[in-house]
Amino acid sequence: MTFLRVSFDLRRASYPPGHMMEPRTEQKIEAKAESNARAARNAVADGAAIRAQELTRHYRMGDSVIRAVDGITLDVPAGEFLALLGSSGSGKSSLLNLLAGLDHPTSGAIFVLGHELGRMTSLELSRHRNQTIGIVFQSFNLLPRMTVMENVELPLRLAEVPRAFRPPRVKEALERVGLSERVAHRPGELSGGEQQRVAIARAMVNRPRILLADEPTGNLDSNTGEEILRLISEINRPSDGEEPTTVLMVTHERALAKRYASRIVTLADGRIERIEQR
């Protein structure tokens, strides 16, 4: 008998006569909890870095319900480079925000490295976003008054990494993106491609196991976009023998996705329309 079942049995035994919770309701709650726990165990056993299980995110606008994410089940194996494609409003960014822990699902469950995000406290989610995953945005989101060094160092400060350990980590991250000579510059002194490289360095400075990228080439010209995708591909599969980083990228550029991603998932109306293995 599992601990969960014992817990529910004890609670059932302690209910006074006429208690309003029906046995069927308890059984549904217990079955869902056991199903989620089983999914978490399976995700670890199967080597899944990310698992979305019957995921939905619905918004109410007046009398209408917007189904931004509408019943998505998806596994992302550790070390995969997966691209999410779809037209505007298809649910790509909404799904990415859920997987990053930036938003809460209406229903369903999300497991990252075997941990269910829905069971995390706000503090645990903050640590998860800071240490387990790195996030790159289309608009770079660099702080304009900070130098490149200070921008990349910021996640280390938030993670309370001792001051003495920060400069080597920042240098390592900037060398990885080819910007070790730009540490004293501010974002306004850099090109768009250089700013995105700084954003990638910042996302990787805590050495996360998962990189989430939301339209990382959206504000860049085609040549610079290609350079950024090559860089992300190198992070996904390092040539120096380091452990691969799982990459999940939202993009509208099919040609780049076909060139660099190992799998393409196309969304439409909040649902998976097609999956292509490269």
C-alpha positions in Angstrom: 0.0 0.0 0.0 1.4 3.3 -1.0 2.0 6.3 1.4 -0.6 8.2 -0.7 -3.2 5.6 -0.2 -2.5 5.4 3.6 -2.8 9.1 3.8 -6.2 9.1 2.1 -7.4 6.2 4.2 -6.4 8.0 7.4 -8.2 11.1 6.3 -11.3 9.1 5.3 -11.3 7.4 8.7 -11.1 10.8 10.4 -14.1 12.3 8.6 -17.1 13.0 10.9 -20.5 11.5 9.9 -22.1 13.5 7.1 -18.8 14.8 5.8 -19.4 16.4 2.4 -16.6 14.9 0.4 -17.8 11.8 -1.5 -15.7 8.7 -1.8 -15.7 9.1 -5.6 -14.2 12.6 -5.4 -11.5 11.2 -3.1 -10.8 8.4 -5.5 -10.4 10.8 -8.4 -8.0 13.0 -6.4 -6.0 10.0 -5.3 -5.9 8.5 -8.8 -4.7 11.9 -10.3 -2.0 12.2 -7.7 -0.8 8.7 -8.3 -0.9 9.2 -12.1 1.2 12.3 -11.8 3.7 10.6 -9.5 3.9 7.7 -12.0 4.5 10.1 -14.9 7.3 11.8 -12.9 9.0 8.4 -12.3 8.5 7.4 -16.0 10.0 10.7 -17.2 13.2 10.0 -15.2 13.3 6.4 -16.3 12.7 7.3 -20.0 15.4 10.0 -20.0 12.8 12.8 -20.6 14.1 16.3 -19.7 10.6 17.7 -20.1 7.2 16.0 -20.1 3.9 17.8 -20.7 0.9 15.7 -19.8 -2.6 16.7 -21.2 -1.6 20.4 -20.8 -4.1 23.2 -21.2 -4.0 27.0 -20.7 -7.3 28.7 -21.3 -8.0 32.4 -20.9 -11.5 34.0 -20.5 -12.1 37.2 -22.5 -15.7 38.4 -21.8 -18.0 35.5 -22.8 -15.3 33.8 -24.9 -12.6 31.3 -23.9 -9.2 31.5 -25.6 -7.7 28.0 -25.7 -4.0 29.0 -26.0 -2.8 25.5 -25.1 -5.5 22.8 -25.6 -4.5 19.3 -24.5 -0.8 18.9 -25.4 1.1 15.8 -24.4 4.8 16.0 -25.3 8.1 14.4 -24.2 11.4 16.1 -24.8 14.3 13.6 -24.3 17.4 14.9 -22.6 19.9 16.3 -25.2 17.3 16.9 -27.9 17.1 20.1 -30.0 13.3 20.5 -30.5 11.8 23.3 -32.5 8.2 24.5 -32.0 6.7 25.9 -35.2 3.3 27.5 -35.9 1.6 30.7 -37.0 1.0 33.6 -34.7 -1.5 32.6 -32.1 -0.9 28.9 -32.5 0.2 28.5 -28.8 4.0 28.3 -29.2 5.0 31.0 -26.7 2.2 30.1 -24.4 3.5 26.5 -24.2 7.1 27.7 -23.7 6.0 30.0 -20.8 4.3 27.0 -19.2 7.3 24.8 -19.6 9.5 27.5 -18.1 7.3 27.9 -15.1 6.5 31.5 -16.0 2.8 30.7 -16.2 0.5 28.1 -14.6 -1.6 25.7 -16.6 -5.4 25.5 -16.4 -5.1 21.7 -16.2 -2.5 19.0 -16.8 1.0 18.5 -15.5 4.5 19.5 -16.4 7.6 17.6 -15.3 11.1 18.9 -15.7 13.9 16.5 -14.9 11.3 14.4 -13.0 10.0 17.3 -10.9 6.4 18.4 -11.2 6.3 22.2 -11.6 2.8 22.4 -10.2 3.9 21.2 -6.8 6.7 23.7 -6.5 6.4 26.8 -4.3 7.1 30.3 -5.7 10.6 30.1 -4.3 11.3 26.7 -5.7 10.0 27.9 -9.1 12.4 30.9 -9.0 15.3 28.6 -8.2 14.2 26.3 -11.0 14.2 29.1 -13.5 17.6 30.4 -12.3 19.5 27.1 -12.0 17.8 24.3 -14.0 16.8 26.2 -17.2 18.2 29.1 -19.2 15.8 31.3 -21.1 16.5 33.4 -24.2 14.0 36.0 -25.4 13.5 37.6 -28.8 13.9 41.1 -27.4 17.2 40.2 -25.5 15.9 41.8 -22.2 19.4 43.1 -21.3 19.6 45.8 -18.6 20.8 48.9 -20.5 22.7 50.6 -17.6 24.7 47.4 -16.8 27.8 46.3 -18.7 28.0 43.0 -20.5 29.9 41.6 -17.5 27.2 42.8 -15.1 24.3 41.5 -17.2 25.8 38.0 -17.5 26.8 38.0 -13.8 23.2 38.8 -12.7 21.9 35.2 -12.5 24.9 34.2 -10.4 24.1 37.0 -8.0 20.5 35.9 -7.8 21.7 32.3 -7.2 24.0 33.7 -4.4 27.1 32.3 -5.9 30.1 33.7 -3.9 31.6 36.8 -5.4 35.0 35.2 -6.0 33.6 32.5 -8.2 31.6 34.8 -10.5 34.3 36.4 -12.8 35.6 33.0 -14.0 32.0 31.8 -14.7 31.2 35.0 -16.6 34.4 34.8 -18.6 33.7 31.2 -19.5 30.1 32.0 -20.7 31.3 35.0 -22.7 34.1 33.0 -24.3 31.6 30.4 -25.3 29.6 33.0 -27.3 32.7 34.8 -28.6 32.4 38.1 -26.7 35.2 37.9 -24.2 36.5 41.3 -25.4 33.3 43.1 -24.8 32.9 42.8 -21.1 33.0 46.6 -20.4 30.5 47.5 -23.1 26.9 48.3 -22.5 24.0 46.8 -24.6 23.5 50.1 -26.5 27.1 49.8 -27.8 26.5 46.3 -29.3 24.9 45.1 -32.5 21.7 43.1 -32.4 23.6 39.8 -32.9 26.0 40.7 -30.1 23.2 41.5 -27.7 21.6 38.2 -28.4 25.0 36.5 -27.7 25.1 38.3 -24.4 21.6 37.1 -23.6 22.6 33.5 -24.4 25.7 33.8 -22.2 23.5 35.1 -19.4 21.1 32.1 -19.9 24.0 29.6 -19.8 26.1 31.1 -17.0 24.5 29.0 -14.3 25.2 25.9 -16.5 21.6 24.9 -16.9 20.6 21.5 -18.3 17.8 23.0 -20.5 17.8 26.0 -22.8 14.4 27.5 -23.8 14.6 30.1 -26.6 11.6 32.2 -27.7 12.1 33.4 -31.3 15.9 34.0 -30.7 16.4 35.1 -34.3 13.2 37.2 -34.6 14.9 40.6 -34.3 18.0 39.7 -36.4 18.8 39.7 -40.1 19.1 36.3 -41.8 22.9 36.1 -41.6 23.1 37.0 -37.9 20.2 34.7 -37.2 22.1 31.8 -38.8 25.1 32.6 -36.6 22.9 32.5 -33.5 21.4 29.2 -34.5 24.8 27.7 -35.0 25.8 28.9 -31.6 22.7 27.3 -30.0 23.4 24.1 -31.9 26.9 24.1 -30.5 25.4 24.5 -27.0 23.1 21.6 -27.7 25.9 19.3 -28.9 29.3 20.6 -27.7 32.3 19.5 -29.7 34.5 19.3 -26.6 32.7 16.3 -25.2 30.7 18.2 -22.6 27.2 17.0 -21.6 24.6 18.1 -24.2 22.1 20.8 -23.3 18.5 20.1 -24.1 17.1 22.9 -26.3 13.5 23.8 -27.0 13.2 26.7 -29.4 10.1 28.6 -30.6 10.5 29.9 -34.1 8.6 30.8 -37.3 11.5 30.1 -39.6 11.0 26.6 -40.9 14.2 26.6 -42.9 16.4 27.2 -39.9 14.4 24.7 -37.8 14.9 22.0 -40.5 18.6 22.8 -40.6 19.4 22.6 -36.9 16.6 20.9 -34.9 16.4 17.1 -34.5 12.6 17.3 -34.3 10.0 19.8 -35.3 6.6 20.1 -33.6 4.1 22.2 -35.4 1.2 23.7 -33.4 -2.2 25.0 -34.6 -5.0 26.3 -32.4 -3.2 25.3 -29.2 -2.7 21.6 -30.3 0.0 19.5 -31.9 -0.8 19.4 -35.6 2.3 17.5 -36.8 5.6 16.1 -35.6 8.6 15.7 -37.9 11.7 13.7 -37.0 14.8 15.1 -38.7 
